[in-house]
Amino acid sequence: MLKQDYLIELGTEELPPTSLKKLRDAFLSSFEAQLKEAGLEFDGVEIFAAPRRLAVLFKNLDDTQKDLPFERKGPSKKAAFDACGEPTKALAGFMRGAGCTVDDLVTIDTPKGEWLMYQGMTKGQATKSLLPLMLTEALAKLPIAKRMRWADRRDEFVRPIQWLVFLEGSTVIDAEIMGVQSSNTSRGHRFHCNEEIEITNPNDYESLLQKAYVIASYEKRQAIIKTNAQKVAADKGVTVIIHDDLLDEVTSLNEWPVALMGQFEEAFLQVPQEALISSMNEHQKYFHTENDQGQIQPHFVFIANIESKKPHVVIEGNEKVIRPRLADAKFFWDTDKKTPLVERLEKLKSITFQKQLGTLFNKVERISNIASQIAVNTQADLETVQTAAKLIKNDLTCDMVFEFTDLQGIAGSYYAKHDGWSDEISASINEHYLPKFAGDELPATPTGITLAIADRMDTIVGLFGIGQPPTGTKDPYALRRAALGVLRILVGKNIEINLHELIKCAYDQFDNLPQGEAVIEQVYQYMLDRFSAWYSDENVAPSVFQAVRAINPQQPCDINLRVQAVSEFLQIAEAKDLAAANKRVSNILAKVDALPSQEVNETLLTESAEKALFEAIVSKKQSVSDLVDQAKYNEALNQLASLRDVIDAFFEDVMVNHEDDAIRFNRLVLLTQLRQLFLQVADISVLQF
């Protein structure tokens, strides 16, 4: 067996820039998994991804699979030969199937007697014969949202395939993928070097492409972009702001990145900076700049995919492109300011929120009512909340938001401030959309917190109420995100509010939801499910949340404290035994319909172990109850952990199912009190270890 370097490059039309990184990772992952399954080892791997290519280079990869021994059991020796010692039909058929002769067979002893077996070797396949199949498999499994066809072929891929490099050392591996025959020729930059590049050695791939004005390595291209963008910005005395998502997209758009600096008129700085940033980042893929005080500057960095001999012409062209976008933003800003935000409320009557749930105006009224009822919980000023509620959706009627949809809320905050509203009211218009995604910041002001909760609860209850909950992967109204947003706010801001009552408050704002009051419990359970998913993402054991959920606490911030306490309890030495004991108690009590008394009769306690358990319960009852009242669940569980020995002794020395009814019932009452002691925090009987 020899080692070889293998190169595979798939050349295409320009790949989707927002998907390139994901396609690259999946491409490599598929190959690595398939090679491992085939038993082929390699010393190193390099992955390449550029706008028009995906490539992988395996260094010192086995050129063939190892021969693997196998055993195939044949007929019994008794059934294998006739009286004359000749092979029977059974043996002859086995040998034909196995491709062997009598001389190749061995005899083995089994509990049923002597049996014949063929011990052979499976010949390993050549790597060059396996790789084309692996490539086909890798391409089929790429995460492509929408595939396309081209020419007259029925093959489907993310973009048309133009060339295929397939090398084992210097030798071309014969393969055809989607109608394209393999070769050793790649292609250079579409403009700088629009010609075929012959590759005779896989290890020369990257350097040859670089000579052809293609930086094939995604990471190296990204580093060049970041370094050069920072340099041209520093030369101008400003700081370039580079966000990871935009950096990834720009990296995926360029083969030969060249950083250049453009500028625009300072008059545009009168426009809210978010609109300017949106114009540059989202629409033109430019990086905006700031000064030392974090204020946006009239300069931007863009990445050209060519190294022009006249860079000033490229710069002027990009400045010419961005100027109308910024002029539009300024026009919208100036025009929108002419109509006070509060006067736009009536326009919401013409905008449908959802056909069965009415207009945005109807939604605002419901939000206002919900927010008014929970303001005491969020410590928000009622009048401020009611005023802000009439403003939070009004920017949806503005030209700025119509053109820059990602500015909803942000634009409203600026317009409110321009109209003279307080900082809290202005901030709440943007804050009521927070958090927008996992890990996003939470609203900061009491008014913003209140409206953020009210808005989401109206949406969740309304959609569930008309029978449109999320199904599978479909969640058109982002109800999962909305539910998690409410929970994150309630927990993150430590807001003491009953979740069931909050849902009912939202439900009461609707006149006639088709699902009726059943929707309250449906939404409640759904939000608990989202809570469970949240904790799973935080690597909290599922049984921990289940233990808390079993006792049905209804304040999310309280649920969170209990979950954290039980999660810590799970780690202590006594936890496993106490959970097992609680499960045993639960199973015993589940068979009892009713007890004649809820109080333990001390005179019926005959065994020392049950007396000790009773005394331990009495000694802990008040202190545990006090700790639970103070939400000190960690301390409560630590105190309960000290009961392990007396509980173990009870089950070892005491028979609960005593023949005397009075003694049996008394012991069941004792176990009931023990169970209730733990249930003040959680049902630890469901914990799994």
N, C-alpha and C positions, 0 to 999 in steps of 0.2 A: 504493500500500500504506500502510495506516494502522497505528498502534500502539494497543493497547487493554489495559486491565487485566482479567484474567480470574480469577474466583473459583469454586472447586469445593469444596463441603462435603458430605461424606457423613455423615448422622446415623444413629446406630444405637442399639441397646440397649447397656448397659455392655460395653465391650471388655475382653478378658482383661488384667489389669494387668501381668502378667509379659511380655506380648507387645507392649504398646502402642508402646514406643519402636522396636522392630524393625519393626512394621507401618508406623509413620510414615516411617522411613528408606527402606523398600522402596517405599512409595507414591510418595515424591518421586523416588527414583532411576528408577523406571519411567517417570514422566512426562518427566523430563529426557532420558532416552534416546530416547523416542519423538519428542519435539519436535526433538531434534537430527537424528534420522533423517529427519524430515519437512522439515528445512531451515527451521524456524521459530525465530526468535531473540527473546530477551527480555532486559530490562535487569536484572531482579532477581526473586527468588522468596522467599516466606515460607511455611513449613510449620507447620501447627498440629495438635496432637493432644491430646485430652482424653478422659475416660472414655466420652463418648457421641458423639465426632466425630473425623473425619480431614478436614483441609482444606488446600488449597494455593492461594496467591495469586501469580499471575504478573504482574509489572509490565512495562508496555510490550511486550507480546507482539505479534508480527506478526499482523494480522487475516486474512492470507491468505498462501499460499505464493507464492513467486516463480514466474513463468512460465519454464519450462526448455526450451531448444532441443533438438531431437532430429533424427536423420537416419535415414531408412529407405531402404535400397538396393533398387532395383527391378530389372527385367530389363535386359539389355544393349540398347543402342540398336538394334542389328541385329535383335534378336528382338522389339523393341517396336512396330515399324511394318511394315505389309505393303508390297507394291510400289506401292500407291497413296498411301502415306503415312498410312494410317489406323491407329489403335491396334489391335494384335493382341489376342487373348483374354488373353494373358499380361499385357499392359499394362493392359487394362481391369480384370482381376481385381485387380491391384496397386492401381490407383487407387481401386477400391471399398473395399478393405481399409484404405487409408491415408486415405480421405476427401478426395481431392484431384482436381484436373483436370490436363490436359496442361500448362496454363500455369504450374502450381505446380512443375513438375519442372525440375531442372537436369541438365546433362550433366557427368560427371566422367571423367577419363582414368584408366585402370587398366592394369596390365601386360597385361591380356587384351583391352584395347580400351576403347571408350567405353561407359559405363554410365549409366543414369538413376537419379536419387536425389531423394527428397522431403525437403526440409528444413522442418520445422514447429516449432511451439511447443506444449508441454504446458501447458495452463492450470492455474495453481495453484488448489488447493482452499481454500475458506474455513476458517479455523481453527475456527469454531463447528461446522462439520460434521465435523471430525476429532476434536475433544475427547471427544465421547461414546464414540467407538470406543476412544480412548486410555484413558479411564476404565475401560471394560470390560476392556481388556487389563491395566491396572494391578491391578484387583481380582482378576483370575484368577491373577496371578502373585504375590500376597502370600504370604509364608511362614506359612501357616495349617496347624497340625498337624492340627486336626480341624474340618471344616466342618459346618454344620447347615442344616436346612431349617425353614421356618416356614409357618404357614397351609396353604394348599393348593398352594403353589408348588413347582416342582421346582428352582428356583435354590438354590444353596448358598453360604453365606458364614459368616464367623466368628460373626456375630451378626445378628439380624433388622435390616433397614434400615427406618428410620422416615421420613426426609425427605432431600431432595436439593436443594441450592442450586447453580445453574449460571448464572453471569453473565458476559456480555461487556459490560463497562462497566455501564450501568444496565439493559441488556436481558437478559431471561431466555433462555437457550439451550434450545431444545426438546429434551428427552431423557427417556428412560425407562430406569431401571436397576433390574432385578429387581422390576419391577412398581410402582416409585415414580416418579411424574412430577416433573420438575424444577420449581422455583419460585424465588422470591427470599426465602422465609421460613425462618429458622432457629428454634431453640428455646433458651430460656434455662435457667437452673438448675432442676433438677427440683422443688425446694422453694421457693427464694427467688423464682423468676420462671418459673413453669410456664406459659408462654404463647409464642405465635409472635412472632418478631422479624423485622421486615421490613428487608431490606438493599437499598438502592437504589444503593449505590456499593461496589465491592469493597474500597476502601481504608478504609471505615468498619467493616469486618467486626469487627476486633479490639476497637475501642472500643465498638461496640454490644453485643457479647457481654459485655464487662466491666461495662457498665451492667446487664446481665441476670445478673450474678453468675457469669460464666464467664470464667476466665483461659484463653484458648484456646492461648496459647503454652506449649509444654512447658517450655522453658528458663526463662521468666519465672515460671511456677508453681513450678518446682523451686527457683529462687532465693528466692522468697518463703518456701517451706517451710523452707529451710535457715537463712535469716536470722532468721525469727521463732522457730524452734525454739531457736536459739542465744540469742536474746534472753530468752525465758521461762526458759531454764535459768540464764542468768547472773543474772537477777533473784532466783533462788532460791539462788545461790551455788554452783551445780554446773556441770559441763560435759556437754553432750549429745553422745553418740557417734553419729555419722551415717555409716553405711557406704553405699557407692554403690549396691549392689544394692537395699537396703531403701529408700533414697531414691528410686530409680527406680520401685519398686513403689508407694510412697506417692504419688508425683507422679501416677502413672497411675490412682490411686483417687479423686482429688479434683479437682473443678472450681473450688471456691472454698475454698482451704485456710486454716484457722485453727488456729494452734498453741496448745495448752493444756497445762498441767502437772498431772499426777496424782501420787499417792503411795501407798505401801503400808507396812505395819507393819515396823519394823526387825527383828522376830523372824525374818522371812523371809531376812534376810541370812546366817543360819546355813547356808542351803542353798548348795551350790557355785554360784558366780556364773554359770557357763555355763548351768545349768538355769534360772536367773532370766532371763538374757538370751534364751534360747531361747523361754521363755514369752512374753516381751514382743515380741521381734523377729519370730520365725517365726509365732507363733499370733495375735498381736494387732496386729502392724505398729506397735508402739510403739518409740520410741527410748529406750534406757536412758541413765542418767547416771552420772558418776563424779566423785570429788573430785580434788584436785590430786595425790594420790598414786596415782591410777589405780584406786582402790577403788570398787566399785559402790555406788551410793547408793539410798535408798528413794524415789526420785522417777523419773518417766518423762514423756517428752513425747509427746503424740499429736496427730494432725492430724484435726480435724473438718472435714466437708465443708459445714458450715453456720455462719453467724454468729449464734449464739444470743443472745437477750436475757437469758437466764439461763445463762451459761456454767458456773456452779457445778453446775447440774443435769447438764450434759453431762459434767463432770469426775467427779461422783459416780457417774454411770452407768458410765463407763469403769473407775473404781476398783472398782466392784462386779463388773465382768466379769473383771478381772485377778486379783482376790483368790482365787477358787476355783482358778485355774490355779496360783498360787503355793502355795496350801495343799496341792494335790495333790503338787507337787514336794517340799515339806517332808515330807509324809507318806511319800512314796517314799524320801526320803533317810533319814529316821529308821528306817523299817522295814528297808531294805536293810542298814543298818549292824549290825543284830542278827545277821546271818549273816556270819561272816568270809569274805572273798573266796576263800580257799584251799579252804573247805568246799564251794564251788559247783562245783568241778571235775567231780565225778561227774554233776552235772546236764547237763553237755555231752553225755553219752552218749545223751540223749533228743532232742538237736537234730541234725537232718540237715544236713550241709554240702552234700553232693551225693549223689544216690541211689547212684551207682556208686563214689563215693569215701569213703563212710562218714559218720560223725558228726563234730561239732566236736571231740569227744574224740579221735577218730582223727587229725584234722588237727593238734591240739595236740601229740600224740606225734610226728608227723612233723616239725613245726616245731622241736620240742626237739632232735630228732636232727640236723636240718640245721644248726641254730644251734650246736650243740655242735661240729660239725666245722669250721665256718667262724669260730669265735670267735678262733682264733689269728690269722686274717687281719684281723679287725676290732679286735684288741687288747682284746677283752672278757674279763672274768673268767668262766671256765667255770661255776663254781658259781652265780654270779649269773644268768647266762644261763639255766641249767636251772631255777632257781627261778622266774624271771620268766616263762618259757615256760608254766609251770603256772597262771599267773594272767591272762595277756593276754586270754583270751576269756571269762573267767568273769563279767564284768559283763553279758554278753548274757543272763544268767539273772535280772538285777535288774529290779525294777519300774520304776526310773528310766529305764533304757534302753528298756524296752518302751514306755513312754509318750513318751520323748524320744529317738527313734532316733539323732539326730545327736550324742548324748552318748556313744555307745559309745567306749570307750577313755578318754575324759575322766572319765566316772563311775568307771571302774575305777581310775584314778590316785588319785582322792580316797578311794575305799574302801580301797585298798592303804595309803595314808598313814595313814588312820584305824586300820587294823589293825596299824600299827607297822612296816611294811616300809620299807626304805631309800629314800632319795630317788631313787636310780638305778632301782631296781625299779619304784617308783611311776611315775616319769616314762616308763619304757619301755612301760608299758601303753598310754599314749596315743601315744607316739612310733612304735610299730610300725605305726600307720596312716598315717604321714607318708612322702612327700608325698601329699596327697589330690587335688591337681590341679596343673596346670602352673603353675609359679611359686611353689608352696607351699613352706614351710620344710621342711628335711630334719631327720630325727631327730638329736638332739645327743649323747646318751649312747652309749657303745660297745654297751651292752646293747640299747638301742632300735634302733640301726643294724643289729645282728645279727639281731634278731627281725623287723625290717621286711623285710630281704632274704629271710629264711627263709620267712616267711608268703607273700610274693608268689611265690617260686619254687615252693613247694608248689602253689599255685593254678594257676600257668601250666602246669607240667609235668603236673599231674593232669588238667586240662581238655583239654590237647592229647593226653594219653595215652588218653583215652576218645573221641577223635575229635570234640571240640567246640571247635576253634579259632575265632577271630572270622571272620565271613564278611561281606564287603561292609560295610554300615553296622551290622550286628548284632554286638553285643559284650556280651551280657547279664552276663557276669562281669567286665567291664572289664579284659580281659587286656591291651589296648593300654596302658592307664594303668598297670597293674601292671608290665609290662615296662619302660616308660619310667621308672617309679619306681625300679626296681632299678638301671638304668643311671645315673640321676641321683645316686643314693646312692653308687654305686661311684666315679663320676667326681668328684662334689662332695666326697667324704670321702677321695679318693685311696687307695682300698682296693685293694691288689694281690691280685687273685684271678683265677684262670683261669675264664672264663665257661663254657667247655665242661665243666670239672670241676665247677663249681657246679651246672650242670644235671644232670649225672650223679649228683651227691650227692642232689639232690631226687628223681631217678628211682629211686634205690636204696631209697627209703623206702616205695615201693609194692610190694605183693606181686605183682600181675599186671595190668599195664596192657594193654588190648587192642592198642594200637599197637606194643607191644614196644619194643626198644631204638632203633628208627628214630626214636622221638619225640625222642631227645636231639639229633640233628642237625636235626630239624625245628624244635625250639624255638630251637636255636642260630641258625639262619638267620633265624627270625622276629625274634629280638631284635636281630640285626644290621640287619634291615629297619627296626625301630623306631629304632635308632641313626641310620640314614640319614635317616629322617623328622625326627628331632630336629634334625639339622644343617641340613636344608632350611629348617626353621622359623627357624633362626639365620642364614639367608641364606648358608650355606656352599655353594659350588658342588657339585652332586651328584658330579661326577667326582673331586673331592678325596677324599670318603669312599670312592669306588670304588677309587681308587689305593691307599688304605690297606687296604681290605678284601681286595684282590687278593693280598696277601702273608700274609693270615690271622693277624694277631696276635690273641691271645685274652684279653688283659687290658683291660677297658674303659677304665681310667684311662690305660693305655699307648696304646690306640687314639686316645683324645682328644688326647694330646700329639702324636701323629703327624699327626692331622688338622689341628691348629692350625699345625703346622710346614709342612705341604704347602700349606695355605691361604695362608700368608705367602709361601712359595716361588713360588706362582702369580703373585704380583705383580711379581717381579723380571724384569729385561730378558732374562736368559739362559733363563728357564723354558721359553718356547715352543720354542726351538731344541733344548734338551736333551730335552724331551718328544718332539719329532719324531725326534730321534736314537735315543732309547730305543725308540720304536715301530718304527723301522727295524731296530734290533738284534733286537728281539723277533720281528719277521716273518722275519728271516734265520734265527734259531736255531730257529724253529718248524718249519722244513723239515729240520732235522738230527735223525736218529734217535739217534745216539750219537757221542761223540768218543773217539778212542783214548787220549787223555790229558787231564788237567785242568790240566796245568802248561804254561806257555808256554815253548817252546824258543827261547832268545834267539838262537841261531846261525841260526835260520830267519827272523829279522826282517831283511828286506832294504831296506825302504823307510824313509826318515827319518821319515815321518809315523807309521808303525806303531811305530817305536822310541820316538818321542816319547810316543805314547799308552801304551805299555807302561811307560815310566818314570813317567808321570803317575799311572797306576794303582798302581804300587808305592809311590810317594811318599804317596799318599792312603790306601792300604789300612789301615794300622795306626791312623792318626789318626781316620779315619771310624769304624772299628770301636770304638775307645775311646769316641768321642762317643756312638755308638749304645748302647753298654753303660751309659752314664750317662744315657740318655734325653735327650740334648741334640740333638734332631733338627733344630732350626733351624740350629745350628752345623754339623752334618754336611752338610745340604743346601747351606749357603753354601760349604763347602769343595768339594763336588761341582760347584757352579756354575762354579767356576774351570776345569773341564775342557772347557768349551764349545769353545774355540778348537782344542784338540788333537783333539777328537772330530770337529769340522767338517773339519779338515785331513785326518784319516784317511779319511773318506768321499769327500773330493774327490780325494785323490791315490792311494788304495790300492784295488785290485780284490780284494775278499774271495774271490770265486769263481775263484781262480787255477787254471791248468791242472795245476799240480803239486799232487798230493794232500797231501803233507806241509806245504807252505806254506799251502794252503787250510785244512787242519785246524788249523794253528797260529794262523791269523788268527781262526778260529771260536772257539778257546779264549780268545784275547785278548778277543773280544767277549763271551764268556761271563763272564769275570772283570769286565769293565766293567758288564755287566748285574747281576751279583751285588752289585757295589759299591753301586749305586742301590737294589737290592731290600732292602738292610738297613733302609731307611727306608720306602719305598713304591714301587709300580709307577707311576712318573710317565708311562709310555707311554700310559696311559689318560686323562691330563688333557686337558681340552678348553678351547679359548680362544675 
